[in-house]
Amino acid sequence: MRLEVGINSEDIINQETRQLIGWWVVRARNERDPFVKMFIVYMCLDAWMTTGSGEDLDSRKLSWLKDSDNPLNKHWASAPNKKVPLNGLKGVGKIEDKRPTHGGEHKYLTDTENLDQIVDFIYQIRCNLFHGGKSYVNTNDRNLCRWSAAILQNWIEWTLAKTR
């Protein structure tokens, strides 16, 4: 179910936020470290969600992203270059929530067409990365960050281009 937004969905982010996101996305293009790249592109997504939703809490921002008529949601289906990294994430299939009070809980990605599942899976990767649950020497962790960053970067760049 989609929530209706009372303003034109193309006008959801202000020009200042749009310019900052655009600058950081350009910066991410040249970043080789998958962990740093993931930090950068998730920061772009978070800025877009925060400005668009007007919310502080991640859960509310993510609900806005998944359930409202917003540019990111609108342009997800047509965003290019996501099949290979999505299949990489699906190949891993599940990731553990590394927060101390959530040990043993997992997020799953079984359907690369399900935006809610994809967003929840990438968000868990982000949480594990931001809170110390990813290791640079672990190939799986590097791949999870590489694939997630590729998906987010392509999606954000596509949406920026489509909403100019």
Contacts in CASP RR format, 6 or more apart in sequence:
PFRMAT RR
TARGET T0000
AUTHOR 0000-0000-0000
METHOD contacts of the structure
MODEL  1
MRLEVGINSEDIINQETRQLIGWWVVRARNERDPFVKMFIVYMCLDAWMT
TGSGEDLDSRKLSWLKDSDNPLNKHWASAPNKKVPLNGLKGVGKIEDKRP
THGGEHKYLTDTENLDQIVDFIYQIRCNLFHGGKSYVNTNDRNLCRWSAA
ILQNWIEWTLAKTR
1 67 0 8 1.000
2 67 0 8 1.000
2 68 0 8 1.000
2 69 0 8 1.000
2 73 0 8 1.000
3 64 0 8 1.000
3 67 0 8 1.000
3 68 0 8 1.000
3 69 0 8 1.000
4 68 0 8 1.000
4 69 0 8 1.000
5 12 0 8 1.000
5 68 0 8 1.000
5 69 0 8 1.000
5 70 0 8 1.000
9 69 0 8 1.000
9 70 0 8 1.000
9 71 0 8 1.000
9 74 0 8 1.000
10 71 0 8 1.000
10 163 0 8 1.000
12 51 0 8 1.000
12 52 0 8 1.000
12 70 0 8 1.000
12 71 0 8 1.000
13 21 0 8 1.000
13 48 0 8 1.000
13 51 0 8 1.000
13 52 0 8 1.000
13 71 0 8 1.000
14 51 0 8 1.000
17 47 0 8 1.000
17 48 0 8 1.000
17 51 0 8 1.000
18 160 0 8 1.000
20 47 0 8 1.000
21 44 0 8 1.000
21 47 0 8 1.000
21 48 0 8 1.000
21 156 0 8 1.000
21 160 0 8 1.000
22 44 0 8 1.000
22 160 0 8 1.000
24 40 0 8 1.000
24 41 0 8 1.000
24 43 0 8 1.000
24 44 0 8 1.000
25 40 0 8 1.000
25 41 0 8 1.000
25 44 0 8 1.000
25 153 0 8 1.000
25 156 0 8 1.000
25 157 0 8 1.000
25 160 0 8 1.000
27 40 0 8 1.000
28 37 0 8 1.000
28 40 0 8 1.000
28 41 0 8 1.000
28 44 0 8 1.000
28 149 0 8 1.000
28 153 0 8 1.000
29 153 0 8 1.000
31 37 0 8 1.000
31 40 0 8 1.000
34 142 0 8 1.000
34 143 0 8 1.000
34 145 0 8 1.000
34 146 0 8 1.000
34 149 0 8 1.000
35 129 0 8 1.000
35 134 0 8 1.000
35 136 0 8 1.000
35 142 0 8 1.000
35 145 0 8 1.000
37 145 0 8 1.000
37 146 0 8 1.000
37 149 0 8 1.000
37 153 0 8 1.000
38 125 0 8 1.000
38 126 0 8 1.000
38 129 0 8 1.000
38 145 0 8 1.000
38 146 0 8 1.000
38 148 0 8 1.000
38 149 0 8 1.000
38 152 0 8 1.000
39 129 0 8 1.000
39 130 0 8 1.000
40 149 0 8 1.000
41 149 0 8 1.000
41 152 0 8 1.000
41 153 0 8 1.000
41 156 0 8 1.000
42 126 0 8 1.000
42 130 0 8 1.000
42 148 0 8 1.000
42 149 0 8 1.000
42 152 0 8 1.000
44 152 0 8 1.000
44 156 0 8 1.000
45 65 0 8 1.000
45 72 0 8 1.000
45 152 0 8 1.000
45 156 0 8 1.000
46 61 0 8 1.000
48 72 0 8 1.000
48 156 0 8 1.000
49 55 0 8 1.000
49 61 0 8 1.000
49 62 0 8 1.000
49 64 0 8 1.000
49 65 0 8 1.000
49 72 0 8 1.000
50 56 0 8 1.000
50 61 0 8 1.000
52 64 0 8 1.000
52 70 0 8 1.000
53 60 0 8 1.000
53 61 0 8 1.000
53 63 0 8 1.000
53 64 0 8 1.000
53 65 0 8 1.000
53 68 0 8 1.000
54 64 0 8 1.000
55 61 0 8 1.000
55 64 0 8 1.000
58 123 0 8 1.000
62 119 0 8 1.000
62 120 0 8 1.000
62 123 0 8 1.000
64 70 0 8 1.000
65 72 0 8 1.000
65 73 0 8 1.000
65 119 0 8 1.000
66 73 0 8 1.000
66 115 0 8 1.000
66 116 0 8 1.000
66 119 0 8 1.000
71 159 0 8 1.000
71 162 0 8 1.000
71 163 0 8 1.000
72 155 0 8 1.000
72 156 0 8 1.000
72 159 0 8 1.000
73 115 0 8 1.000
74 159 0 8 1.000
75 155 0 8 1.000
75 158 0 8 1.000
75 159 0 8 1.000
75 162 0 8 1.000
75 163 0 8 1.000
76 115 0 8 1.000
76 155 0 8 1.000
78 158 0 8 1.000
78 162 0 8 1.000
79 154 0 8 1.000
79 155 0 8 1.000
79 158 0 8 1.000
79 159 0 8 1.000
80 154 0 8 1.000
80 158 0 8 1.000
81 150 0 8 1.000
81 154 0 8 1.000
82 150 0 8 1.000
82 151 0 8 1.000
82 154 0 8 1.000
82 155 0 8 1.000
83 112 0 8 1.000
84 150 0 8 1.000
85 146 0 8 1.000
85 147 0 8 1.000
85 148 0 8 1.000
85 150 0 8 1.000
85 151 0 8 1.000
86 112 0 8 1.000
86 118 0 8 1.000
86 147 0 8 1.000
86 151 0 8 1.000
87 112 0 8 1.000
88 143 0 8 1.000
88 147 0 8 1.000
89 109 0 8 1.000
89 112 0 8 1.000
89 118 0 8 1.000
89 121 0 8 1.000
89 122 0 8 1.000
89 144 0 8 1.000
89 147 0 8 1.000
89 148 0 8 1.000
89 151 0 8 1.000
90 109 0 8 1.000
90 110 0 8 1.000
90 112 0 8 1.000
91 109 0 8 1.000
92 109 0 8 1.000
92 140 0 8 1.000
92 143 0 8 1.000
92 144 0 8 1.000
93 108 0 8 1.000
93 109 0 8 1.000
93 110 0 8 1.000
93 121 0 8 1.000
94 106 0 8 1.000
94 107 0 8 1.000
94 108 0 8 1.000
94 109 0 8 1.000
95 106 0 8 1.000
95 107 0 8 1.000
95 121 0 8 1.000
95 124 0 8 1.000
95 125 0 8 1.000
95 128 0 8 1.000
95 144 0 8 1.000
96 103 0 8 1.000
96 104 0 8 1.000
96 105 0 8 1.000
96 106 0 8 1.000
96 128 0 8 1.000
97 103 0 8 1.000
97 104 0 8 1.000
97 105 0 8 1.000
97 106 0 8 1.000
97 107 0 8 1.000
97 124 0 8 1.000
97 127 0 8 1.000
97 128 0 8 1.000
98 127 0 8 1.000
98 128 0 8 1.000
98 131 0 8 1.000
98 132 0 8 1.000
98 133 0 8 1.000
99 127 0 8 1.000
99 131 0 8 1.000
107 120 0 8 1.000
107 121 0 8 1.000
107 123 0 8 1.000
107 124 0 8 1.000
108 117 0 8 1.000
108 121 0 8 1.000
109 117 0 8 1.000
109 118 0 8 1.000
109 121 0 8 1.000
110 117 0 8 1.000
111 117 0 8 1.000
112 118 0 8 1.000
118 151 0 8 1.000
122 148 0 8 1.000
122 151 0 8 1.000
122 152 0 8 1.000
125 134 0 8 1.000
125 144 0 8 1.000
125 145 0 8 1.000
125 148 0 8 1.000
126 148 0 8 1.000
128 134 0 8 1.000
129 145 0 8 1.000
133 141 0 8 1.000
134 141 0 8 1.000
134 144 0 8 1.000
134 145 0 8 1.000
135 141 0 8 1.000
136 142 0 8 1.000
END
